Amino acid sequence: MPSDPKNASSAAIYARFSSENQSDDSIDDQVRVCRRYAELQGFHVAAVYADPKISGASTLRPGYQKLLEGARNRAFDVIVAEGLDRLSRDLADVALLYKHLSYLGIRLVTVAEGLVNELHVGLKGTMNALYLKDLAQKTHRGLEGRVRNGMSGGGNCYGYDLVPGQPGARKINESQAAIVVRIMEEYAAGRSPRAIAAQLNEEKVPGPRGGPWRDTTIRGHFTRGIGILNNEAYIGRRVWNRQGFRKDPATGRRRSRRNAPEHVIKKEVPDLRIVSDDLWAAVKARQTAIRESEGVTKARATRFWERRRAQHLLTGLVHCGSCGSRMASVGRDYLACSAARGRGTCENRASIRRGPLEELILKGLRKRLMMPEMVEEFVAAFHEEVNRARRDETAARAGRERELAEVRRKLDGLIDAIADGLRAPGLQQKLDDLEARKAALEQVMADEPPPTVRLHPNLAQVYRAKVERLHLALADPALRDDALGILRGLIEKVVLHRTEEGLQVEIVGEIVRMVELGLDAKQAALPKEAACSVKVVAGAGFEPATFRL
């Protein structure tokens, strides 16, 4: 990387702070310092990216991701931050960022370190990582002391309110406490969490976060001790440090891990008891009976949760036409509205078999959405749009060429005048302005427009044949994963509508993605702007998208 940051002309500023206890002015302060530094270095600030109240331990930050996107698009020449720790406190993340920026030819400059090089990445990255680890240990120690004093070591749970002016203190919310007791009593009496959630939603009782109740909110997880039915706070017992979190290096996301029993801290807080011991015991007795039943015992013996679920063609793509919620798996091979089954907030409780629905979609893709005449129409429209854009670009380029010739002519005249001894106020400024305009025009002229995409004249038939082969590839175990990914890429979503006449299946997809299946491997992919402009819904320009089982 160049050693002189002044070689860059366009800069992006990045600012971040992680603690909610810090003022929002921290971002403004960092940006102000970075702007001052950029001005001193002769940079032109082109963009500012910020992530308030977000930890630097992860790269999953909106502002940071936009910064990376801008770097990939070469929207700037240099990145300016107050310090290397503002960008990340993870050594591996800092090293990876530096590696990417080096490849892109983008300089990384901080107010604290100046132009960042490999030495800064190694030393400062290690120091920041150690600081983060030390901070985590001290925070954990402080929270442990708070819990041992009977205070809360984390967030608030349903049934309690915060006590103003007393960090960690809680008091019982009487109205919510009554709902907790009601849930416990109904469950102990034999009602399912799903039925309880549906009843609460029907009565318009707000859930823990103000939204509708879900059966999983009530059921929770027996072993992890989460959920209304498993929260020991309701019997006056504070439980803390039951699980810890580790960052997955592959995804950057935090994953929970159960801590050893000796690390779990329990503290009796009788003032916060909501549920009696007898009711709690009744709930635990029913949960244990269900867990020890023959069917559940056999299912748990298979350790099914450790196996990766097979991804189907429509996994995560099917939506309920009544409420818009996703259709979730119910039973072995059925789909049903998650809002109707889990929350009781939708009246569409009917289920549909996954296999026949997938076959129906495949049939629709082959015979309805993939009609050769429609692709031919698309190809013609595409070429027309490309030609129009090229005509506009040609006219604009001709205008720039004329302006560049005029600028060069004026420059030559000024240079000749100076050579003849002409001196006048403002002459040098005029010369500098013309030189800058000449450089800008030459830069624009150097960026040649991309070549016109040439589509195969028999594209409609070619890609129809390819899609047919994709359908056959689904039956081949060796090719299924690749074929499945390609076919899923053709579908944005599938919406199921229940009508008096039967089931209507609305397929929403991108015809450009379908057309690209027919492109030769040597041909360029279609432009991104084209893909965004021709998104269609089956039935708009195609045959009616109504199929019946």
C-alpha positions as CSV (number, residue, x, y, z in Angstrom):
1,M,0.0,0.0,0.0
2,P,1.2,3.5,-0.6
3,S,2.9,5.1,2.4
4,D,1.6,8.6,1.9
5,P,-2.1,9.0,2.7
6,K,-2.2,12.3,0.9
7,N,-2.2,10.4,-2.4
8,A,-5.9,9.6,-1.8
9,S,-8.5,12.2,-2.8
10,S,-11.8,10.7,-1.7
11,A,-12.4,9.4,1.9
12,A,-15.0,7.6,3.9
13,I,-15.3,8.2,7.7
14,Y,-16.3,5.3,10.0
15,A,-17.4,5.9,13.6
16,R,-18.7,3.5,16.3
17,F,-19.3,3.2,20.0
18,S,-20.6,0.1,21.8
19,S,-21.9,1.1,25.3
20,E,-25.5,2.3,25.8
21,N,-24.1,4.4,28.7
22,Q,-22.2,6.5,26.2
23,S,-23.7,9.6,24.7
24,D,-25.0,9.6,21.2
25,D,-22.7,12.6,20.7
26,S,-19.8,10.2,20.7
27,I,-20.5,9.5,17.0
28,D,-20.6,13.2,16.2
29,D,-17.4,13.7,18.1
30,Q,-15.6,11.0,16.3
31,V,-16.8,12.3,12.9
32,R,-15.7,15.8,13.8
33,V,-12.2,14.6,14.7
34,C,-12.0,12.5,11.5
35,R,-13.2,15.4,9.3
36,R,-10.5,17.7,10.8
37,Y,-7.9,15.0,10.2
38,A,-9.1,14.5,6.6
39,E,-8.9,18.2,5.9
40,L,-5.4,18.3,7.2
41,Q,-4.4,15.4,4.9
42,G,-6.1,17.0,1.9
43,F,-8.9,14.4,1.7
44,H,-12.4,15.0,0.3
45,V,-14.9,13.3,2.6
46,A,-17.3,11.4,0.3
47,A,-19.3,9.4,2.9
48,V,-19.8,8.8,6.6
49,Y,-20.7,5.4,8.1
50,A,-21.7,4.9,11.7
51,D,-22.8,2.2,14.1
52,P,-24.0,3.6,17.5
53,K,-24.4,1.2,20.4
54,I,-23.0,-1.8,18.6
55,S,-20.1,-3.9,19.8
56,G,-16.9,-4.1,17.8
57,A,-16.6,-7.8,18.5
58,S,-18.7,-8.6,15.5
59,T,-18.7,-7.4,11.9
60,L,-22.5,-7.8,11.6
61,R,-23.1,-4.1,11.9
62,P,-25.2,-2.2,9.4
63,G,-22.8,0.7,9.0
64,Y,-19.7,-1.5,8.8
65,Q,-21.4,-3.7,6.1
66,K,-22.3,-0.6,4.1
67,L,-18.7,0.6,4.4
68,L,-17.5,-2.8,3.0
69,E,-20.0,-2.5,0.2
70,G,-18.7,1.0,-0.6
71,A,-15.1,-0.3,-0.6
72,R,-16.1,-3.1,-3.0
73,N,-17.7,-0.5,-5.3
74,R,-14.6,1.7,-5.0
75,A,-16.7,4.6,-3.8
76,F,-13.7,6.1,-2.0
77,D,-9.9,5.8,-1.9
78,V,-9.2,5.9,1.8
79,I,-11.0,5.0,5.1
80,V,-10.6,7.3,8.1
81,A,-11.4,6.3,11.6
82,E,-10.5,7.6,15.1
83,G,-8.7,4.4,15.9
84,L,-8.3,0.9,14.7
85,D,-10.6,-0.4,17.5
86,R,-13.5,1.6,16.1
87,L,-13.4,-0.7,13.0
88,S,-13.1,-3.9,15.0
89,R,-11.7,-5.3,18.2
90,D,-11.3,-8.8,16.8
91,L,-7.8,-9.5,15.6
92,A,-9.0,-11.8,12.8
93,D,-11.6,-9.3,11.5
94,V,-9.0,-6.5,11.5
95,A,-6.6,-8.6,9.5
96,L,-9.2,-9.7,7.1
97,L,-10.4,-6.0,6.6
98,Y,-6.8,-4.9,5.9
99,K,-6.3,-7.8,3.5
100,H,-9.4,-6.8,1.5
101,L,-8.6,-3.1,1.5
102,S,-5.0,-3.9,0.3
103,Y,-6.4,-5.9,-2.6
104,L,-8.8,-3.1,-3.5
105,G,-6.1,-0.5,-3.3
106,I,-7.9,1.4,-0.5
107,R,-5.8,3.0,2.3
108,L,-6.8,2.7,5.9
109,V,-5.9,5.7,8.0
110,T,-6.7,6.4,11.7
111,V,-6.3,9.6,13.7
112,A,-4.4,7.6,16.4
113,E,-2.1,5.5,14.2
114,G,-1.9,7.3,10.9
115,L,-1.5,5.2,7.9
116,V,-2.2,1.6,9.0
117,N,0.2,-1.1,8.0
118,E,0.8,-4.8,8.9
119,L,2.6,-3.8,12.2
120,H,-0.5,-1.9,13.4
121,V,-2.7,-4.8,12.4
122,G,-0.7,-7.2,14.4
123,L,0.1,-5.2,17.5
124,K,-3.0,-3.0,17.9
125,G,-5.3,-5.9,16.8
126,T,-3.8,-8.1,19.5
127,M,-4.1,-5.3,22.1
128,N,-7.8,-4.6,21.2
129,A,-8.6,-8.3,21.3
130,L,-7.0,-8.6,24.8
131,Y,-8.9,-5.5,25.9
132,L,-12.2,-7.0,24.8
133,K,-11.5,-10.2,26.6
134,D,-10.4,-8.4,29.8
135,L,-13.6,-6.2,29.6
136,A,-15.8,-9.3,29.3
137,Q,-14.2,-10.9,32.3
138,K,-14.7,-7.7,34.4
139,T,-18.2,-7.3,33.2
140,H,-19.0,-10.9,34.1
141,R,-17.5,-10.4,37.6
142,G,-19.6,-7.3,38.2
143,L,-22.8,-9.0,37.1
144,E,-22.0,-12.0,39.3
145,G,-21.7,-9.7,42.3
146,R,-25.0,-8.1,41.5
147,V,-26.8,-11.5,41.2
148,R,-25.3,-12.7,44.5
149,N,-26.8,-9.6,46.1
150,G,-30.3,-10.6,44.8
151,M,-30.4,-8.3,41.9
152,S,-30.9,-9.0,38.2
153,G,-27.9,-9.7,36.1
154,G,-29.6,-9.3,32.8
155,G,-32.8,-8.1,31.1
156,N,-36.3,-8.1,32.4
157,C,-38.7,-11.0,32.1
158,Y,-42.5,-11.1,31.8
159,G,-44.3,-10.6,35.2
160,Y,-41.9,-8.0,36.5
161,D,-41.2,-4.3,36.2
162,L,-37.9,-2.3,36.6
163,V,-37.5,-0.2,39.7
164,P,-36.5,3.4,38.7
165,G,-33.2,4.5,40.1
166,Q,-32.2,1.0,41.3
167,P,-30.2,-0.9,38.7
168,G,-30.9,-4.6,38.8
169,A,-33.9,-4.2,41.1
170,R,-37.3,-5.7,40.1
171,K,-40.9,-5.6,41.4
172,I,-43.9,-7.8,40.5
173,N,-46.3,-6.5,37.8
174,E,-49.6,-7.7,39.3
175,S,-51.5,-7.9,36.0
176,Q,-48.8,-9.9,34.2
177,A,-48.3,-12.0,37.3
178,A,-52.0,-13.0,37.1
179,I,-51.4,-14.2,33.5
180,V,-48.4,-16.2,34.6
181,V,-50.4,-18.0,37.2
182,R,-53.2,-18.6,34.7
183,I,-50.8,-20.1,32.2
184,M,-49.4,-22.4,34.8
185,E,-52.8,-23.5,36.1
186,E,-54.2,-24.2,32.6
187,Y,-51.1,-26.2,31.6
188,A,-51.2,-28.2,34.8
189,A,-54.9,-28.9,34.1
190,G,-54.0,-30.4,30.7
191,R,-54.2,-27.6,28.1
192,S,-51.4,-27.4,25.5
193,P,-49.2,-24.3,25.2
194,R,-50.6,-23.8,21.7
195,A,-54.2,-23.8,23.0
196,I,-53.2,-21.4,25.8
197,A,-51.5,-19.0,23.4
198,A,-54.5,-19.0,21.0
199,Q,-56.9,-18.2,23.9
200,L,-54.7,-15.3,25.1
201,N,-54.5,-13.9,21.6
202,E,-58.3,-14.2,21.2
203,E,-58.7,-12.2,24.4
204,K,-56.2,-9.6,23.1
205,V,-53.8,-10.1,26.0
206,P,-50.5,-8.6,25.0
207,G,-47.5,-10.9,24.9
208,P,-44.1,-10.4,26.7
209,R,-43.0,-7.9,24.0
210,G,-46.4,-6.4,23.3
211,G,-47.1,-8.7,20.4
212,P,-49.2,-11.9,20.1
213,W,-48.4,-14.9,22.2
214,R,-46.7,-18.0,20.7
215,D,-46.8,-21.5,21.9
216,T,-43.0,-21.5,22.1
217,T,-43.0,-18.5,24.4
218,I,-45.0,-20.6,26.9
219,R,-43.3,-23.9,26.3
220,G,-39.8,-22.7,26.1
221,H,-37.0,-25.2,26.6
222,F,-37.2,-27.6,29.6
223,T,-33.4,-28.2,29.9
224,R,-32.3,-24.6,29.3
225,G,-34.9,-23.3,31.8
226,I,-36.4,-20.7,29.4
227,G,-40.0,-20.0,28.7
228,I,-42.9,-19.2,31.0
229,L,-43.3,-22.8,32.2
230,N,-39.6,-23.1,33.1
231,N,-38.6,-19.7,34.6
232,E,-37.6,-20.3,38.2
233,A,-37.9,-16.6,38.9
234,Y,-41.6,-17.2,39.3
235,I,-40.9,-19.3,42.4
236,G,-38.6,-16.7,43.9
237,R,-35.3,-18.0,42.7
238,R,-32.8,-16.0,40.6
239,V,-30.8,-18.2,38.2
240,W,-27.8,-16.8,36.4
241,N,-25.0,-17.9,34.1
242,R,-26.9,-21.0,32.9
243,Q,-25.4,-20.5,29.5
244,G,-22.6,-18.6,27.8
245,F,-22.0,-17.4,24.2
246,R,-19.3,-18.1,21.7
247,K,-18.8,-16.4,18.4
248,D,-19.0,-18.7,15.4
249,P,-15.8,-17.8,13.3
250,A,-17.5,-18.9,10.1
251,T,-20.6,-16.7,10.4
252,G,-19.6,-14.1,13.1
253,R,-22.8,-14.9,15.0
254,R,-23.0,-15.7,18.7
255,R,-24.0,-19.3,19.6
256,S,-25.2,-20.3,23.1
257,R,-23.4,-23.0,25.1
258,R,-24.6,-24.5,28.4
259,N,-22.3,-23.9,31.3
260,A,-21.3,-26.6,33.7
261,P,-23.7,-26.9,36.7
262,E,-21.0,-25.7,39.1
263,H,-20.8,-22.3,37.3
264,V,-24.5,-21.7,37.5
265,I,-25.5,-19.2,40.3
266,K,-28.8,-19.5,42.1
267,K,-30.1,-16.9,44.6
268,E,-33.4,-17.0,46.5
269,V,-35.5,-13.9,46.1
270,P,-38.7,-14.7,48.0
271,D,-40.1,-11.1,47.4
272,L,-40.4,-11.9,43.7
273,R,-42.3,-15.2,44.0
274,I,-45.4,-15.3,41.8
275,V,-46.2,-19.1,41.7
276,S,-46.7,-21.4,44.6
277,D,-44.6,-24.5,45.1
278,D,-47.6,-26.8,44.6
279,L,-48.5,-25.3,41.2
280,W,-44.8,-25.3,40.1
281,A,-44.6,-29.0,41.1
282,A,-47.7,-29.8,39.1
283,V,-46.3,-28.1,36.0
284,K,-43.0,-30.0,36.4
285,A,-44.9,-33.2,36.9
286,R,-46.8,-32.9,33.6
287,Q,-43.7,-31.8,31.7
288,T,-41.8,-34.9,33.1
289,A,-44.6,-37.2,32.2
290,I,-44.6,-35.9,28.6
291,R,-40.8,-36.2,28.3
292,E,-40.9,-39.8,29.7
293,S,-43.8,-40.9,27.4
294,E,-43.0,-43.6,24.9
295,G,-43.3,-41.5,21.8
296,V,-41.2,-38.6,23.1
297,T,-38.6,-41.0,24.6
298,K,-38.1,-42.8,21.2
299,A,-37.9,-39.5,19.4
300,R,-35.3,-38.1,21.8
301,A,-33.3,-41.3,21.6
302,T,-32.7,-40.6,17.9
303,R,-31.1,-37.2,18.8
304,F,-32.9,-35.7,15.8
305,W,-31.9,-32.2,16.7
306,E,-28.3,-33.0,15.8
307,R,-29.1,-33.9,12.3
308,R,-29.4,-31.3,9.6
309,R,-32.9,-31.0,8.2
310,A,-33.1,-31.6,4.5
311,Q,-33.8,-28.5,2.6
312,H,-36.8,-28.8,0.3
313,L,-37.6,-26.8,-2.8
314,L,-40.0,-24.5,-1.0
315,T,-38.3,-24.3,2.4
316,G,-38.9,-20.8,3.7
317,L,-40.6,-19.6,0.5
318,V,-44.3,-20.5,1.1
319,H,-46.6,-17.8,2.6
320,C,-50.1,-17.8,3.8
321,G,-52.4,-15.8,1.5
322,S,-54.7,-14.9,4.4
323,C,-52.2,-13.2,6.7
324,G,-48.9,-13.2,4.9
325,S,-47.1,-15.3,7.5
326,R,-44.8,-18.1,6.5
327,M,-46.0,-21.6,6.2
328,A,-44.2,-23.9,8.6
329,S,-43.6,-27.7,8.7
330,V,-46.3,-29.6,10.7
331,G,-46.0,-33.3,11.0
332,R,-43.8,-35.3,8.6
333,D,-44.6,-33.8,5.2
334,Y,-47.2,-31.0,5.7
335,L,-47.1,-27.2,5.6
336,A,-49.5,-24.9,7.6
337,C,-49.7,-21.3,8.5
338,S,-47.4,-20.6,11.4
339,A,-49.6,-17.8,12.7
340,A,-52.7,-20.0,12.7
341,R,-50.9,-23.0,14.4
342,G,-48.5,-21.1,16.7
343,R,-50.4,-18.0,17.7
344,G,-54.0,-18.6,16.7
345,T,-54.1,-15.2,15.0
346,C,-55.0,-16.5,11.5
347,E,-58.2,-18.4,10.5
348,N,-56.4,-20.5,7.8
349,R,-55.7,-23.7,9.8
350,A,-55.8,-26.0,6.7
351,S,-52.6,-27.8,5.9
352,I,-51.2,-29.0,2.6
353,R,-48.8,-31.8,1.6
354,R,-45.4,-30.6,0.7
355,G,-44.8,-33.2,-2.1
356,P,-47.8,-32.4,-4.3
357,L,-47.3,-28.7,-3.8
358,E,-43.7,-28.9,-5.0
359,E,-44.7,-30.9,-8.0
360,L,-47.3,-28.3,-8.7
361,I,-44.7,-25.5,-8.6
362,L,-42.3,-27.5,-10.8
363,K,-45.1,-27.9,-13.3
364,G,-45.8,-24.2,-13.2
365,L,-42.2,-23.3,-13.7
366,R,-41.9,-25.7,-16.7
367,K,-45.1,-25.0,-18.5
368,R,-46.4,-21.6,-17.3
369,L,-43.6,-19.3,-16.2
370,M,-41.1,-20.7,-18.8
371,M,-43.1,-20.3,-22.0
372,P,-40.6,-19.8,-24.9
373,E,-42.7,-17.1,-26.5
374,M,-42.6,-15.1,-23.3
375,V,-38.8,-15.4,-23.2
376,E,-38.6,-14.3,-26.8
377,E,-40.6,-11.2,-25.9
378,F,-38.3,-10.5,-23.0
379,V,-35.2,-10.9,-25.2
380,A,-36.6,-8.4,-27.7
381,A,-37.5,-5.9,-25.0
382,F,-34.1,-6.4,-23.4
383,H,-32.3,-5.7,-26.6
384,E,-34.4,-2.6,-27.3
385,E,-33.6,-1.2,-23.8
386,V,-29.9,-2.0,-24.2
387,N,-29.8,-0.2,-27.6
388,R,-31.6,2.8,-26.2
389,A,-29.1,3.0,-23.3
390,R,-26.2,2.7,-25.7
391,R,-27.6,5.5,-27.9
392,D,-27.8,7.8,-24.8
393,E,-24.3,6.8,-23.8
394,T,-22.9,7.4,-27.2
395,A,-24.5,10.9,-27.3
396,A,-23.1,11.7,-23.9
397,R,-19.7,10.4,-24.8
398,A,-19.6,12.6,-28.0
399,G,-20.4,15.6,-25.8
400,R,-17.6,14.8,-23.4
401,E,-15.2,14.4,-26.4
402,R,-16.1,17.8,-27.7
403,E,-15.7,19.4,-24.2
404,L,-12.3,17.7,-23.8
405,A,-11.1,19.0,-27.1
406,E,-12.2,22.5,-26.2
407,V,-10.4,22.3,-22.8
408,R,-7.2,21.1,-24.4
409,R,-7.4,23.9,-26.9
410,K,-7.7,26.5,-24.1
411,L,-4.9,24.9,-22.2
412,D,-2.6,25.1,-25.2
413,G,-3.5,28.7,-25.6
414,L,-2.7,29.6,-22.0
415,I,0.5,27.7,-22.0
416,D,1.6,29.5,-25.2
417,A,0.7,32.8,-23.6
418,I,2.7,32.1,-20.5
419,A,5.6,31.0,-22.6
420,D,5.5,34.4,-24.4
421,G,5.8,36.1,-21.1
422,L,2.1,37.0,-20.4
423,R,1.4,37.6,-16.7
424,A,-2.0,38.4,-15.3
425,P,-3.9,38.0,-12.0
426,G,-5.8,34.7,-11.9
427,L,-3.9,33.2,-14.8
428,Q,-2.5,30.4,-12.6
429,Q,-5.9,29.6,-11.1
430,K,-7.5,29.4,-14.6
431,L,-4.7,27.0,-15.6
432,D,-5.2,24.8,-12.6
433,D,-9.0,24.7,-13.2
434,L,-8.6,23.7,-16.8
435,E,-6.0,21.0,-15.8
436,A,-8.4,19.6,-13.2
437,R,-11.3,19.5,-15.7
438,K,-9.1,17.8,-18.3
439,A,-8.1,15.1,-15.8
440,A,-11.7,14.5,-14.8
441,L,-12.9,14.2,-18.4
442,E,-10.0,11.8,-19.3
443,Q,-10.9,9.7,-16.3
444,V,-14.5,9.5,-17.4
445,M,-13.5,8.7,-21.0
446,A,-11.2,6.0,-19.7
447,D,-14.1,4.1,-18.2
448,E,-15.4,2.5,-21.3
449,P,-19.1,1.3,-21.1
450,P,-19.5,-2.5,-20.6
451,P,-20.0,-4.4,-23.8
452,T,-23.5,-5.1,-25.0
453,V,-24.8,-8.4,-23.6
454,R,-25.5,-10.7,-26.6
455,L,-28.3,-13.2,-25.9
456,H,-28.4,-16.5,-27.7
457,P,-30.9,-16.3,-30.6
458,N,-32.5,-19.5,-29.5
459,L,-32.4,-18.7,-25.9
460,A,-36.0,-19.5,-25.2
461,Q,-35.5,-23.1,-26.3
462,V,-32.1,-23.4,-24.8
463,Y,-33.1,-22.4,-21.3
464,R,-36.4,-24.4,-21.5
465,A,-34.2,-27.5,-22.1
466,K,-31.9,-26.6,-19.2
467,V,-34.9,-26.2,-16.8
468,E,-36.2,-29.6,-17.8
469,R,-32.8,-31.0,-17.0
470,L,-32.8,-29.3,-13.6
471,H,-36.1,-31.0,-12.8
472,L,-34.6,-34.4,-13.6
473,A,-31.5,-33.5,-11.6
474,L,-33.6,-33.2,-8.5
475,A,-34.0,-37.0,-8.5
476,D,-30.3,-37.5,-8.8
477,P,-28.7,-37.5,-5.2
478,A,-25.3,-36.4,-6.7
479,L,-26.8,-33.4,-8.4
480,R,-29.8,-32.6,-6.2
481,D,-28.2,-29.9,-4.0
482,D,-26.9,-27.9,-6.9
483,A,-30.2,-28.3,-8.8
484,L,-32.2,-27.4,-5.7
485,G,-30.2,-24.2,-5.2
486,I,-30.7,-23.1,-8.8
487,L,-34.4,-23.7,-8.8
488,R,-34.9,-22.0,-5.5
489,G,-33.1,-19.0,-7.1
490,L,-36.0,-18.7,-9.6
491,I,-38.6,-18.3,-6.9
492,E,-38.9,-15.3,-4.6
493,K,-41.9,-16.6,-2.8
494,V,-45.0,-18.7,-3.2
495,V,-48.3,-17.5,-1.8
496,L,-51.2,-19.9,-1.2
497,H,-54.7,-18.5,-1.4
498,R,-57.8,-20.4,-0.3
499,T,-60.8,-19.6,-2.4
500,E,-64.3,-21.1,-2.9
501,E,-63.0,-22.7,-6.2
502,G,-60.0,-24.4,-4.5
503,L,-56.3,-23.5,-3.9
504,Q,-54.7,-20.7,-5.9
505,V,-50.9,-20.7,-6.1
506,E,-49.3,-17.4,-6.8
507,I,-45.6,-17.7,-7.9
508,V,-43.4,-14.6,-7.6
509,G,-40.1,-14.9,-9.4
510,E,-37.5,-13.1,-11.5
511,I,-37.6,-13.9,-15.2
512,V,-34.1,-12.5,-15.6
513,R,-32.8,-15.2,-13.3
514,M,-34.6,-17.7,-15.5
515,V,-33.2,-16.2,-18.7
516,E,-29.6,-16.5,-17.3
517,L,-30.0,-20.2,-17.2
518,G,-29.9,-20.2,-21.0
519,L,-26.7,-18.1,-21.2
520,D,-23.5,-19.7,-22.4
521,A,-20.9,-20.1,-19.7
522,K,-18.7,-17.8,-21.8
523,Q,-21.3,-15.1,-22.0
524,A,-21.6,-12.2,-19.5
525,A,-24.4,-12.4,-17.0
526,L,-27.2,-9.9,-17.4
527,P,-26.7,-6.5,-15.8
528,K,-27.9,-6.1,-12.2
529,E,-30.2,-3.2,-13.2
530,A,-32.0,-5.4,-15.7
531,A,-32.6,-8.0,-13.1
532,C,-34.1,-5.5,-10.8
533,S,-36.4,-4.0,-13.4
534,V,-38.2,-7.0,-14.7
535,K,-39.4,-8.7,-11.6
536,V,-42.8,-10.2,-12.4
537,V,-45.7,-12.1,-10.7
538,A,-47.0,-15.2,-12.4
539,G,-50.2,-14.2,-14.1
540,A,-49.0,-10.7,-15.1
541,G,-48.2,-11.3,-18.8
542,F,-48.3,-15.0,-18.4
543,E,-51.1,-17.5,-18.3
544,P,-53.3,-17.4,-15.2
545,A,-51.4,-18.6,-12.2
546,T,-54.3,-20.6,-10.7
547,F,-53.7,-24.3,-10.1
548,R,-55.8,-26.7,-8.2
549,L,-54.9,-29.9,-6.4
